[in-house]
């Protein structure tokens, strides 16, 4: 007699395994000067629902319906990968892309919380975040796991303190359904 493995439950487990591999991709992605200021996490189950609830709350506070739309995507997902960066750390290049003449000026600048994140942000750290995100979603794509990079998830995750050291957080919901749930959204 052969055991039977339920397809739906196996697919959910596979998505979480893919999420773990995405974290590896984010961790091993190239970083400016080899300095890793990226922070990662996987959110699923009740914490995923808490994240969706916070997104809806933000949408109501700001009267932005797309927070509610994206919260539905989070609820319908099997898990969410969070990737953040400690963006208020300077790289030491004195490039001026942050708006300050030198990294010394940048480091002396008051770090302030804006509506969503903390700044000013070192552009090199922001690039590191983008490269980590690209590496992570590439891995999901290679594993045929549907995903979409979402700013609004990061806003809620930051408010909930899910990546406490990160000054910027972005979320990537993950799903394995018959149709990609992250497109043709309403």
N, C-alpha and C positions, 0 to 999 in steps of 0.2 A: 504494500500500500504506500502510495506517495503522499507526502505532506503537500498541502496547498497553501501558498502564500498569497494573501489578499493583495491585489494590484494597487488599490487606492492607498492602503497603509504603507506599502513598499515605496510608492512614489513620494509620499510625504517624507519618509526616512531618507530617500535618495536626495531630495531637495536639501535636507539638513546636512547631509554629507557634502553636497555641492557647496553649501554655504561655508563649511569648514575649509574646503579647498580654496574658496574665494578669499578667505582671510589669509591663507598662505600666500596667494598671489599678491594681495595688498601688501603684506609684510615684505615680500622679496622684491617688490617693484623698486626700480632705481630711485634713490633719494638724493637730493642736492647735497653734494659733499659727503655722501655716505652717512649722513646724520638722520636717524629715523625718529621723526616726531609724529608718526601716524599712530592712531589708536583705533582698534576694531572691536566689534562685538556682534553676536547673533542674538536676535530677539524672536521668540516664538511663544506659542501658548498664551497664557494669561497676560504676560508682559506685552505681547504683540497687541492684544486687545486694549490694554492700558494706553499703549502708544496711539492706537486709532482713536480712543476716547479723547486724548489730549489734542489730537489734530482737529477733531470736531469742535472742541472747546475753543481753540484758537480761531477757527473759521467763524464761529459765532461772535467772538469778541471783535474780530476785525471785519466782519461782514464780507468774507471772501469764500464763496461757495466751493472753490476748488480744493480747499482743505478737506471739506466733507467728501468730495468725490475721491480724493486720494486716500482718505481714511477708509472708505469702502474697499479700495484696492488692498490696503493693508489687512483688513479683516478677511478678505478672500484669499490672501496669500498663505503659503505654508510657513514662511519665515521672512525675516528682514535682516539684511546685513547692514550694520552701521559702520561708517568709516569717517573718522575725524582727524584733525591735525591740531597740534599746538602752534597756531599761526602767529602768536605774538612773540615768538622767539625769533631773533634775527639770524640771518645766515652769515653775515660778516663780509658781504661783498661790496657794500657801499654803492650799490647800483642806482639808488634813488627811485626805483619803481614804486615804493611804498608812499612816496611823496615827501620823504625826508632826505636831507642832503647826505646823511651818513647813517650807518647802522647804530652808531652811538646815539644820534638824535632819536632814531626810531625807538631804541631801548629806553630812553628817558621819557618818551611820550607817554601821557596818561593812557592806560588801557581801559577802555570803556565798553560797557555792554550796550550795543545798539538794540534795535527791536528784536533781532533774532540771535546775533552772534557778537563776539567780543573782537574789538579791533584797536588800533590798526593791525593789519595783517601783512606779514612779509610775503611778497609775491613768490619767492622761491618755495616757501612752505605751502602756499596755495597750489603751486604747480605740483609739488609732491602729492598733495591730496588728489589732484586730477589724475596723475599717473597711477596712483594706487587704485582709484575708482575704475580707470580704464582697464587695468590688469585684472581686477576682480570680475568685472562684467564680461571680459573676454573669456575667463574661465567658465562662468555660467553659460555663456553662449556655446562654448565648446562642448559642454555637457548637456546641451539642449534644455536648459532651465530658463524659462521666460523671466525677464527682469526689466527694470526701468530705474534709472537714476532719478531720485526725487528729493528736491530741496525741502519741501514741506515736512517730510518725515524727519529730516534732520532738525528742523525747528522744534518739533515736539520732543524729540529725543533729548535735545539740549535742555529744554525746559524741565524735563523729567530727570536730568542729571545722569543720563545713561552712559555717556562718555565724559566723565567729570574733568579730565585734563584738557580736552579738546576745546578750542575756541570756535571752531567751525565743524559741523557734523552734517553729513549727507547720508540718506538712506537708500537702500536698494531692496525693494520687495521681490520675493521669489515665488514662482508658481510653476506647477506642471499640470496643466489642464488640456483639454482638447483644442482650446483656442486661447491665444495670448490675451489675458485679461487686462493688460496695460495699454492696449490700443483700442480705438473705437469706444472710448470712454465717454460717459455723459455725466 
